[in-house]
Amino acid sequence: MSTPTLPAELTGTYTIDPTHSHVGFVVRHAMVAKVRGAFTEFEGSGFFDAEDPARSHLELVVSVASIDTNNADRDAHLRSADFFDVDRFPQLRFVSTGVERTGDDTFRVTGDLTIRDVTRPVQVDFELGGSAVDPFGNHRLGLEGRAVVNRKDWGLAWNAALETGGVLVGEKVTLEFDVSAIRQPDGD
């Protein structure tokens, strides 16, 4: 069975609308619960080719100091040299190296994720949430994506042993992306 053709009007250059998007993460805490957080300052852009998704590309730049886990002390620790060391490494960056369509509305974006000047390949699975023209005439594209990474691969290795066994911070981190992107007039 063939995959349905995507509407040609989806092709274009897009920028992420940060006021209607979310870049977040989930990590296990104390071996029993999950902590959720987000980065509140980021920007991104890319090109989406509906006819040939392999020609698509994107780039996302995140201000690491904007980390927010709803706990000021934890956020300060995450900004410190124990984790992100924002004074030396103020940004994290994802640059795509490939896009493949994996289903009717799903895509796998492969790219390079740079954190603390360490660059490693990552695959993010995205689902196309839809497209619409908003009340202001903007053509919007919605995407939801997830990837699971090991934070130690980027030098984020700090931890503390628990008396009951295990560690305070899990190694696996789920990255979450809920994106509303606006097609640029020049990219039509």
N, C-alpha and C positions, 0 to 999 in steps of 0.2 A: 504494500500500500504506500503510495507516495505522500510526502509531506505537503500540506497545503501551501500555496504561494502566499507570501506576506504582501499586504497592500503596498504598492509602490510609493504612496505618499509618506510612508515611514522613513524613507531614505532622506538623509540630511545630516547636517552638523548640529550637535546639541550641546547645551551647557546644563549642568546640574543646578536645579533650583534648591539652594540650601535651606530655605524656609519651609519647603515641603518635602524634604528628604531626611533620611536618618542613616548615619554611619555608626554602627555600634558593635558590641562584643558581649560574649557571655563566657564566664570562666568559673570553674568549681572552686568553692571556698571551704576550707576546713574539712574537706572530704564529704560534706553532708548537704551543702546548699550551693546555689549558683548566685553569682554576683553579675549584674548587668550594668553596662556602662555605655557611654556614647562620646563621640567627639562632636562638639557643637560648632566648630569652625573648619570648613573644608570647601574646596572648589574642584570642579572637574569638568571635562569636556571630551567630546569624541565625535566620531562619524559612524553612523549606522547605515549599512547598505542592505536594504530589504531583499534585493534580488540575489546578492552574493554576500551573505554575512561574513565570509572569510575576509572580505575587504574592510570590515569594520575595525575600529580601534578606539581606545579610550585612555584617559589619564586622570588620576585622582590624587590630589595633594591635600593632606590633613595637617592642621596645626595641632601638634601633640599636647601643647599646654591647655587646649580646650577640653581635655578629658573630664568627664563628669560621671561619677558613680553614685551621686547623691550622698557622698560622705566626704567632707572637706579634708579630714586627716588622711583618708585613703587616697584621695586625689593628689594630695601633696606628696605622699610616698611614691605614687606611680610616676609623678613628674621628676622625682629625684634620680640620682645616679644608680640607685638600686634597680630601677626599671628603665624608663625611657630617657632619662638624662636630658631633659628638654633644653637645658642651657647649651649643651654641645650639639644636640640633634633635635632641632625644633620642629621638623616635619617628618612625616612618613609619606611615602609615595608608592602608588601602584601604576604601572605602565603596561598596557596589554601588549602581548606578542603574538596572539592568535585568537580568533573567534570561530567557533564551530556551532552549527545548529544541531541540537541533539534530539529535538522533538518538534511538535507543532508550534509550541510557544516557549521552548526552552533552548538555552544556549550555554555553552561552556566557554568561559573567557579565561585564557591562560595569560599570565603576565608575570612581571617582576615586581615583588613587594620589597621596598627598602625601608628598614627600620634600624636606627642607630648605625647608619652607614654599612649595614649588611644587606645584601640583595640576594633574594632567593626566589625561585619560581613558585607560583601558587596557581591553583585552578579554582575559579569561582563559578558555581552553577547559578544561572539566572533564569527567571521566568518572566516573560513579557506580561505585564499586568494589564496592558491595553494602551490605547491612545485616544486623545480627545482634543478638541479645541476649547480652551477655557473662555470665560466671559470677556476676557481682554484680547481675544484673538490669537493667543499663543497656542501653537501646536505642541502638545505634551505627549511624552512617552513615559510609561511607568515600568519599572523593573524591580524585581525582588531577587536578592542573591544571598548565598551563604557559602562559606568555606571554613574548614576546620584546619588549624595550623598548630604547630608546637612552638610555643613562645621561646623556648630555649634555642631554637634554630636562628633566632635574631639576637641572641645574647641577653635575653630577658630571663635570667636564671635565678634571681633572688628567691629564697624560700625560707621557711621555718618549719622545723620538725614539730609534730604534735605529740603530746605525752601518750596518747592512745594509739600512736602509729600513724603513718601517713604524713602529709605535709599540708601547710596552710593554703597554698595557692596551686591549683591544678596546672599541668603543663599544656593541656589541650585548650585552645581558645577557639570559639566559634565566632567568626566575623559575620556581621549582618549588614546588608545594604538594602534600604528601601529608597528608591530613587524616582524622583519626578524630574525629567529633563525637558528643557524647552528647545524646540528646533529654532535655529537662528535663520533669519531671513536670507543671509548670504549663502546658507547651506542648502537652500531649496533647489 
